[in-house]
Amino acid sequence: MQESICFAPRLQSHSGVSRYTYDTFLYVSVEKTLCSLLSNELYVDAVMHRKSGPGVIADFMDGSHCQQHYRFADYTKTSIKLQLFYDGPGVTNPLSS
């Protein structure tokens, strides 16, 4: 569900030879991802029917921070939590984590 997006071309010179280079990045649509997940019946069933018991911390929803949060503490409503992250380039060591 990712798509490659091209930036504007840039002129790159190497050993006296100049050429245009196209830099790209991968874009993942949050809306398309959510639509895909919410159209899967098994996923919706897993979200709606959590199976953790009292005293068991299975995920973020079971922690005290989430249970005290004004938006997530109301169990009569369903909230979707998104975890966003990015992977920055490792320019100093190509074998880095």
C-alpha positions in Angstrom: 0.0 0.0 0.0 3.0 2.3 -0.5 3.6 4.4 -3.5 6.9 5.9 -4.7 6.8 9.7 -5.1 9.5 11.5 -7.1 11.0 14.8 -6.1 12.0 17.4 -8.7 15.2 16.4 -10.6 18.5 17.6 -9.5 21.8 17.9 -11.4 24.5 15.6 -10.0 28.1 15.8 -11.1 30.6 12.9 -10.7 34.0 12.7 -12.3 33.2 15.5 -14.7 30.0 14.0 -15.9 26.7 15.7 -15.1 23.3 14.0 -15.2 19.9 14.5 -13.7 19.0 12.4 -10.7 15.5 11.8 -9.4 15.2 11.3 -5.6 12.2 9.4 -4.4 10.4 8.6 -1.2 7.8 6.0 -0.2 4.4 7.4 0.8 2.0 5.3 2.8 -1.6 6.7 3.0 -3.0 6.6 6.5 -6.5 6.8 5.1 -6.1 3.9 2.7 -4.4 1.8 5.4 -7.3 2.4 7.8 -9.9 1.6 5.1 -8.0 -1.6 4.3 -7.8 -2.7 8.0 -11.4 -1.8 8.8 -12.7 -3.7 5.8 -11.2 -6.9 7.2 -13.8 -8.6 9.5 -11.2 -10.5 11.5 -9.3 -7.2 12.3 -12.5 -5.4 13.4 -13.5 -8.3 15.5 -10.1 -8.3 17.3 -10.3 -4.6 17.9 -13.9 -4.7 19.2 -13.5 -7.8 21.5 -10.2 -7.4 23.4 -9.3 -10.5 25.4 -7.1 -9.3 28.2 -8.1 -10.0 31.8 -7.8 -8.0 35.0 -4.2 -7.6 36.1 -2.8 -8.5 32.7 -1.0 -6.0 30.6 -1.2 -7.2 27.0 -0.7 -3.9 25.2 -0.9 -0.1 25.5 -4.7 -0.2 26.2 -4.1 -2.1 29.5 -1.6 0.4 30.9 -2.5 3.1 33.4 -1.7 6.0 31.0 -4.2 4.8 28.5 -6.9 4.0 31.1 -6.6 7.5 32.6 -6.6 9.3 29.3 -9.8 11.3 28.7 -10.3 10.0 25.2 -9.5 6.3 25.8 -10.9 5.7 29.3 -14.6 5.7 28.1 -15.2 2.1 27.1 -18.6 3.0 25.6 -16.7 4.5 22.7 -14.3 2.9 20.3 -11.1 4.8 19.6 -8.4 3.9 17.1 -4.8 4.7 18.2 -2.2 5.3 15.6 1.5 4.8 16.1 3.5 6.9 13.6 7.2 6.5 13.1 9.8 7.1 10.5 13.1 5.5 9.6 15.8 8.2 9.1 18.7 7.6 6.7 21.8 6.1 8.3 24.4 8.0 6.3 27.5 7.3 8.5 27.3 3.5 8.6 25.4 1.5 6.0 25.3 -1.5 8.4 23.7 0.4 11.2 20.5 -0.8 12.8 
